[in-house]
């Protein structure tokens, strides 16, 4: 049954993607984040869904899209630089074949960014893309939250497929989606749809708790503080938090409370965190020996690299760690910053840092201009993107998601608003012609002697 539904989805998506390129972008992001082919069991698992949608969207852009013009700004420059530098580091990596193969996957993520900047031109296009993001991640999180509630906290939420199989990665994605749900609540006028989105929002919070991820919980706590800081009813929310949170905490599963209580002693007692310290130290040592290009994609997970640096880890850096056992298999960096540092060196880390700062800077400028022109939808969206980036920046200390599709999708949305100047008031349309243009034409062809209004 799932295979038939997937085939039906593919044909429907192809039809609408070719007619409307912006729907192709939304479908592209939806498939990349959800990986629906991994939900099937039969013949459809071999379908190249993403590739098919990408090709159809490209053809639609060539033959259907009318507003074809180069869309490039400072943020696009840093994205392009990161693409080029990761390619350079891949050819100079310790395992070039593996690194180049991974770059071929990563470039598809960056292509999504550039297609977003080329195809999306209106608020409707951006809203459609945000709906696709929320449906891909938050709807699954809400379904998992039902299991958490029905099992009285016994069910542990984990990622389903694609890039979000790990529960820590999934917690990051849900944290990033929470502000986007709030934006959709603001943008949606339908009463029952708003109620559904509020239910989705609460379900996502339960899902983050259900993952048991300490990083996800810390990110959720910081997001809650950010929401409270931007709220106009600070005292009300503060009093509700004092009343509700202690009671809610008592109803959380005991194993969850025990895991969260290890945050303070993680560096000395938690084997998982010690393993991450090992990976961080090795990532820094790789960058020290290869400061320009690093070790290439997934360098720290290569057995030869891991075991060659393992003997030097105990006293390297400010934190002392136990020696790495000889039988210990290589561990991923589990930190977006150390991940890029080890993979692409200090130069790559600088470019990645400028990319993140570029998203924040351009988004801030979009918000300021939107406030100046009283475009509240753009102000609300900019606020949501800021909070989403806060969630990524904080919880990213716990995961290897430097090349995550959602990050570059959000970057594309920020760039589109800046490039297309969507923070400006959009003139009303009448029969496909702007009201301003229609009024000018009316003045031009006014009969002589007719009174002026």
N, C-alpha and C positions, 0 to 999 in steps of 0.2 A: 504494500500500500504506500509506504514512504517513497519507494522508487517511482511509482506512478505520479504521486504528488510533486516529486522533484522534476519529473519530465514536464508536467503541466506548468510548473513555475518557470521552467526554462523557456518554453514556447511563448508564454505570456510576456515574460521579461524581454525576449528578443523583439516581439512585436512593438511593445511600448518604448523600448530603448531606441529603436530605429526611428520612431516617430518623434520622440522627444529626447534629445541627447542628455538633458539633465537627469532624466529618469535612469539613463544608463549609468551615470555617475553614482546615483543613489544605490542602484542594484550592485554596482561594482563594490562599493563600501560594505553593503549588507553581506555579500558573499564572502568578502575578505575577512570580516569580523566573525561571522557565524560559521563559515565552512559547512554549508548544508549537506554537501555530498558525504561528509563523514557521519551524518545521521542515518543514512540509508544502509541497506544490507546487501542489495542485489546488484543488478546490471548498472544502475545509475552511479555507483561509486567510482566508476572509471570515467565519468563525464568530466570534461574540462570546463566547468561552469564559468570560472573566473575569466579564463582565456576567451571563451565564447562571448561573454558580455563585453570584454575589453575590445574585441574586434568589431562587434556590432556598434559599440559606442563610437569607436574611431570612424567607422564608415558613416555613421549618422552625423558626426561632426563635419566630415568632408562634404556630404551631399545635402544635408538638411539644415545644419546650423548656419545662420545668416551673418551673425555678428563675429566674423573671423578677424581677429587682430591680436598682435603680440601682447601678452599680458605678463609683465615682468616688473618686479620691484626689488627692494633691498632684501626682503625675506627670501624671495626666489633665488637671489644670488647666493645666499648661504646654503640653501637646499642644493643648488647646483654644485657648489664647491664641495659639499659633503659627499655628493655622488661621485665626483671626480677623485676626491682624496681617498675614499673607501675603495675605489677601483685601483688606485695606485698602491695602496697598502695590500690589496689582495694579490697583486702580482709580485709583491716583495715579502709575502708572508712565509711563515715556517711550513705551512702546508697549502701551497698555492692552489692546488686543484680544488680542495674543500672550500677555500676562501672565495675563489672565483665563482663556484657553484652557488654559494650563499649570496654573493653580490648579485647574481642573476635573479635571485628571489627578491632581494632588497630593492633593486631598480624598479620592480613592478610597483612597490609601495610609493616610490618617488614619482613614478609616472602618474599615479593617482593624484598626487599633489598638483602636478602641472596640468593635468586634464581638468581638475577642479577650477584652476585659475583661467583656463581657456573657455570652458563651457558655461559655467554658472554666471549669470548676469543679473539676477533678480532676487528679491527676498523670497519669493515662492520657491526658487531653486534651492536656496540655502535651507529653508524650512523642510523641504522634501528630503534633503540629505541628512538633516538632524533626526528626522523621523526614522530614517533607515538605520542610523547608528543606534538609536534608542531601542528599536524593535529587535535589532541583532543581538544586543548585549543585555539590556535591562529586562526584556520580556522573559528570557531564559532565567535570569536572576530571580525574577518574581515567582516563576514556577518552582524554583528550588526553595524559595523562602516558604512556600506552602508546605513542603516536605519537612522543613525545619520546625515549623509550628506544630504540625500533626504528630511529629515524633518527639515533641517536647524538648527539642534541641539535640536529639540523638543523631540526626542526619547531618553529615558534614558536606558542605557544598564544595564542589570542585568544578573546574572548567570542563566544558563538554568536548570541544574539538578545536582544531585550528591552532592559532597562536596562544590560546588561552586554556590549555589543558591543566596547567598548574593552578592550584587554588590561590596562591599568592598573586599570580599574574591576573587571574580573574577578579580578585579583590581590587586591584589597581584599575582595571577597566570599568568596574561598577562605580568606583569612587569618581572616575572621570565623567561618568554618565549622569550622576546625580544632579549636577548643576544644569545639564542640558534638559533633563526632565522638567526642572523648574522653569526654564525658558519656554518650553512647549506649553506648560500650564498657563504662563502669561500670554502666549501668542494664540492659544485656543479659546474660541468664544463659546463653543458648545458646552453646556453645563455638565452633561453626563460624561463627556470625554474628559473634562477637567477632573471629575471624580475618579475616573479610571486612571488618569495620570497620577493623582495623589496616591491611589492604591499601589501603583507601580513604584512610586517613590518610596513608600514605607516598606514595600516588599524588598526593594534593593538594599535598604538599611539592614533588614533582617538577614538578607543573603550575605552581606559583608560579615556580619557577626557569625553567621553559620559557616563561613570558610575557616574560622579559627585562626586566620592570618593575623599575626601581631602587627605587621606593617600595615595591613588593611585597616585594622582597628585604630592605629595611630593616625592614619590618614583620614579616617572617618571623624575622629575627634577634632582634628585640626580644621576639617571642612565645617564641622558644626560650629566651631569658634568663629570661622570666617562668615558663615551664614548669620550668626548672631550679631557680629560686628556690623554687617551691612543692613540688618533689620531695623525698621523704624519703631519696633515695639520691644526694645531690649529688656526692659524691666519685666514685662509679661513673660517673655521666653525664659528669662533667668529664673523667675519664680516657678514656672512649670518644670524646668530642668531640675531644680532642687527637690521638687515633689515627686516627679516621675522617675528620674534616673536611678536613685537608690533602690526604689521598689522593683524597677525593671531588672536591675543588676542581680537581685536575689533570685529572680526566676530564670536566669541564664544557667545552662548546664554546668555542673561542677568541673568537668574536664576543661571547659572553655575558660572558667575563672582561673583555674590552675595554670593554664598556658599563658594567659595574659599577665599573671603575677610573676612570670619568669623574665619579664622585659628588663628589670633592673639588674638581674644577675646573669643575663644571657652571655656576657663576654667571658665569664669564668666557669659557668656550670652547664650551659646549653651546647650540646654537640653540634646542632644545626648551625648556630651562630658562629661557633669556632671554625666550622668548615668554611663559612663565608669569609671569615678573617683570613684564612689561608688563601682563598681565591683572590681576595683583594690585594694581599701582599704580593702574590705571584704576578698579578696584573700590573702592579707598580714596578716590579722588577723587570718585567718585559718592556715596559715603556722606558725604563732607565737605560736598558741596553739597546733599544731601538726607538729613540726619542721622536724621530720624524714620522715614521709610518707604523710603528708598533708591530705586533705579531700577526696581523690579519684577522679576519673574522674567526671567532671561536678559538683563538690562540690558546687561551688558558685551559681549554678542555682537551687539548692535544696531549696524549700520554707522554710523549717525549719531552715536551715543554714542561709539563707539570712535574715530572719526576726529576728533571734537571735542576729545577729551582727549589724543590721541596726541602733539601737539606739546609737551606739558608733562611727559612721562614721563621724559626722560633724567636730570634732576637732582632728581626728586621722590623723597622718602624717603631712607633711609640708604644705599641701594645705587644706584650709578650704572649706567645701562644705555645701550646704543646707541640712537640715534633710531629710531623706528618707521618703516619704509619706507612711502611713500604707498600702495603696492600691497598691503600686508599686510592680509589678511582678518582680521576679528575672531576672537579666541581665547576659549575658555571659561576660567573662573577657575582650574580645576584645583586647587582647594583648598576644602574644605567651609566653612572659616571666612571666607575672603575672598568665597566665593560668596554666603553669607548676608548678609555685610556690604554687598556691592554691591547685592544684590537687595532687601533689606529694612531697610537702615540700621542704626544703632547700637542702636535699640530691638529690632529683629528679631534682631540678633546677641545681645543680652542674653537674649532669650527662648529662643533656640536653645541658648545656653550653659547656661541654667538647666534646660532639658530634658535635656541631656547629663549635667549634674551630678545631676539628679533620678534618672536611671536608675542612676547609680553609688551614690547615697545610699540609695535604696530597696533596691537589690540588696544593699548592705552590711548593711542592717538585716535583710533576709530571712535572710542568712547567719548573723548573730548569733543570731537567734531560732531558726533551725533547729539550730544547734549546742547551744543551751540545751535544746531538746526532743529532741535526738539523732535528728534527721531527716537522715540522711547523704545521701540522694538530693538533698534541697534544698540541702545544703551544696555538693555536687559541681556541681549545676546553677548555683548562684550563682558558684562559682569559674570555671566555663566562661563564664558571661556576662561576668564581669569581664575575662577574657582576650580575649573577643570584642570588647568595647568598647575595650580597649587596642589591638587590631589595627585597629579602625575609626579611633580617634583619631589613631594614628600614620600609617597609610597614607592617611588622609583628607587629609593635607597635599598629596597628589599627584593628587587626583581631584575631580570635581564631583559628589559623591554626598550632598549634604546632605538630599536628599529620597528617599533610597534605601529601598525597601520593607523590607529586612531590618532596618534600624535600628529602625523603628517596630514591626516584629513582635517584636523582642527587648524593646523597651520594653513592649509589651503583655504579654509573658510575665512580666516583672518585676512589673508592676502586678497581674496576676492572683494571683500568689503572695502579694502583700501584702494585696489586697482580700479574697481568699477564705481567708486565713490558712492556706495549705497547708503552712506550716512547722510547724504543730501536728500531733501524732500523730492519724492518722485511725482512728477506731474500726473494729474488724473487723465485717464484715457476716455475717448468717446469714439466708438466705431473704428478702433484701431488707430486713430489719429489723436495726438495729445491735444488737450484742451487749449493749451497755449498756442500751438500751431494753428488750430482751427480758428481761434480768435484773430490771429494775425492775418489769416487768409480772408476772414470776413471783413476786416478793416480795409484790406487792399482792394476788394471788389465792391465796396460800399457805393451805392448810387450817389451821384453828385447832388448836393443839397439836402441829403438826408440828415435828420437830427443826430447829434452825437450824444450818446448816453453817458 
